[in-house]
Amino acid sequence: MCGSAAASSRKQQELIAAAAVVQTLGKKRKWGGSVPGHETKDRDRIGGDIRLNNDYFGLRPLFNEEIFRRRFRMRKSLFLRIADDMELANDKFKQKKDATGKLGFSPKQKCTVALKMLGYGSIADAHDDGIRMGESTIFECLTEFVKTVIAVYGPEYLRPPNESELKHILATNEARGFPGMIGSIDCMHWEWERCPTALAGMYKGHKGKPTIILEAVATKDLRIWHAFFGLPGSHNDINVLQRSPVFDDVANGNGPPVDFSVNGNNYSLGYYLADGIYPEWATFVKSISAAISNKQKVFASQQEACRKDVERAFGVLQAKWKILHGPARLWNKRTLNSIMIACVILHNMVIEDERDLVLPVVHTSEWPGAANPPMSAVRSNASIEEFMDALSVIQDKEAARNLKADLVEHMWGLLMTPLQAEVFLVHDPSPG
């Protein structure tokens, strides 16, 4: 009797243990946290921080300012400003003690590894021996860094130009033969190596690989004033434009007034230089693909040269932040979006930091630029009727043709001396 009861008790215990095992197997391990059996390495964080300071930030650093700028993609003063702002804005960039009482990584170490990941496009494990930081911590620093850069600097470095900046842009472009031009627009593809198989077809670009598209507007100084990122690579520039917010302010009545005169005709809407795929709108000036007359050839040559502003900006963006030059090796699209936008913001910060911030004063009699700041504190939404009227003005094909014709004449008169013009017109197969 006793033996039967003991056997029954053992069987019951075995069933309970088996049920517990089955329940445990059905659960997925929580992402992150401690891993049973994982080896904990004493990487000497404090020693790594001391070496970093001796190399770059001490009173007599081992590496000078030139080497610092090459490796960090910016001047030391800008880096220190960013590191201070990161520490103030994000609690994860503050130096704290871990569960064992050891002091954690310093803000400089965290910002350094994030910038080197962006600047070199290398794998996280490549920085373990120098920064003394593990792979998972490096990824966390990178993710938090780009998010915080967007939160802290996005409102300032991803905005339309203000009144003085717009006046400077308009004056610069008028001197190049394009009065009323506010920038160049184009798209860039970033290959997505870790694109999920289920999405690969939708994201497959013109090169046969999954890509994500960045639409941008840039000026001669390579400053990027508009960045729209995230559409699949299967879209062309027109599809991207149809979803882009680039003309939202103009359509809602919040855009800056841009009044200018070309060839005796007055216009009140600024425009972008664009390539041939863009639609024939009043806000785009395209080249002439089959230029016949010498006037058309001169205009086409100048338009194609000035339109390179945005392509040069893309080139500098990818050269400075190598993570954008190679394929994206992350699977999370939101993280990729944060990386791209953060790189654009950092690009603009470096552009501003390394140029003369005193813009030339342009007298209003020389150039009737914008009278009001484009970024108004009060932003109104237009009614449906006002929105449709503004949209029809933006997409006016007749205005686009008239503007291009006036610019052709204006460019000819600006670049050609009377003697050169006479020689050209004598040999012109289709004058005028």
Secondary structure, 3 states (H helix, E strand, C coil): CHHHHHHHHHHHHHHHHHHHHHHHHHCCCCCCCCCCCCCCCCCCHHHHHHHHHHHHHCCCCCCCHHHHHHHHCCCHHHHHHHHHHHHHHCHHHCCCECCCCCECCCHHHHHHHHHHHHHHCCCHHHHHHHHCCCHHHHHHHHHHHHHHHHHHHHHHHCCCCCHHHHHHHHHHHHHCCCCCEEEEEEEEEEEECCCCHHHHHHHECCCCCEEEEEEEEECCCCCEEEEEEEEECCCCHHHHHHHCCCCHHHHCCCCCCCCEEECCEEECCCEEEECCCCCCCCCEEECCCCCCCHHHHHHHHHHHHHCHHHHHHHHHHHHHCHHHCCCECCCCHHHHHHHHHHHHHHHHHHHHHCCCCCCCCCCCCCCCCCCCCCCCCCCCCCCHHHHHHHHHHHCCHHHHHHHHHHHHHHHHHHHCCHHHHHHHHHCCCCCC
